């Protein structure tokens, strides 16, 4: 009726944490590889941009990514996303 093995729960928690740490390390490595491929191929997938209203120094009709600081016309950030995913898939980065 009573569980006398007090270390079992602690070991299970430690094992679960270890597994989660390994999984997070794999995800971090995959993310780093994806961002490296994006940098190498001059692709921005962040999707968080400022425009001329937020950043008056930007040319009208252009946006700047808040993360990688890429400045391109509005259409590039909107329309080039599908083409960028296709290029990343062809390169084996996705």
N, C-alpha and C positions, 0 to 999 in steps of 0.2 A: 504494500500500500504506500509506503514512503520510499522516496528515492534517496538512498544513502550515498550515492556517488556524486558528491558535490562538484567535482571537477569536470564532469561531462558537459554541463551547460557552458562553463567557461571555455572549454576546448572548442565546443561547437561555435561559439561566438567568435573566438579567435580565428577559426578556420574560415568562417563566413567573411570576416573582415579581410583576411588574406586573399580570398577569392575575389572579393570586390576590388581590392587594390590592384590585383593583376588585370582584371577587366578594365579598370580605369586607365591603367598604363597603356593597354592595347588601344583604347579609344583615343587617348592623348597622342599616341604615335601615329594613328591613322589621320587624325586632325592635322597634326604637324606636316605630314606628307602631303595632304590635300592642299594646305595653304602654301607649301613650298612649290607645288605644281602650279598653283594659281599665280604665284609671284613670277615663276619662270615663264609662264605662258601669257603674262600680262592680263589676267582675268580677275575680276572682282565679283564675288558671290555674297558679299556682306549684306547688301540691300539697305543699309542705313546711311542715308545721304542728307546733305545740306544743299540748299539751292541758293539762288541769288537773294531771296528774301531773308534767309538766315545769315548768309555770308555775302555781303555786298561786293566783296573783292572778286567774286566769281563772275565770269562773263554771263550775260543773260542767256538762258537756255541751257546752261551747264549745271551739273551737280558734282559734289565732291563726297566721296565715301568718308565717313567718320573714322573708319579703322585704317584702311590702307592709303587714304588721302588721294586716291585716283580721281582726277577731274575729267569728266567726259560729258558730251551732250546728254540730255534727258533720255533720248531714245536709246542710247547705248545701254544705260542701266536697265531700261525696260525691255527692249527687244533682244539684246545680245545674250540675255541669261540662258535661253534655250540653246543657242549656239555654243555658249561656253560650257554648259553641261555635256553637250555632244562631244566637244573637243576634249574634255577631261575624261570622258568614257573611252574615247579612241586612244588616248594616251595611257589608259589603264590606271588612272588616279582615282576613279570611283569604283 
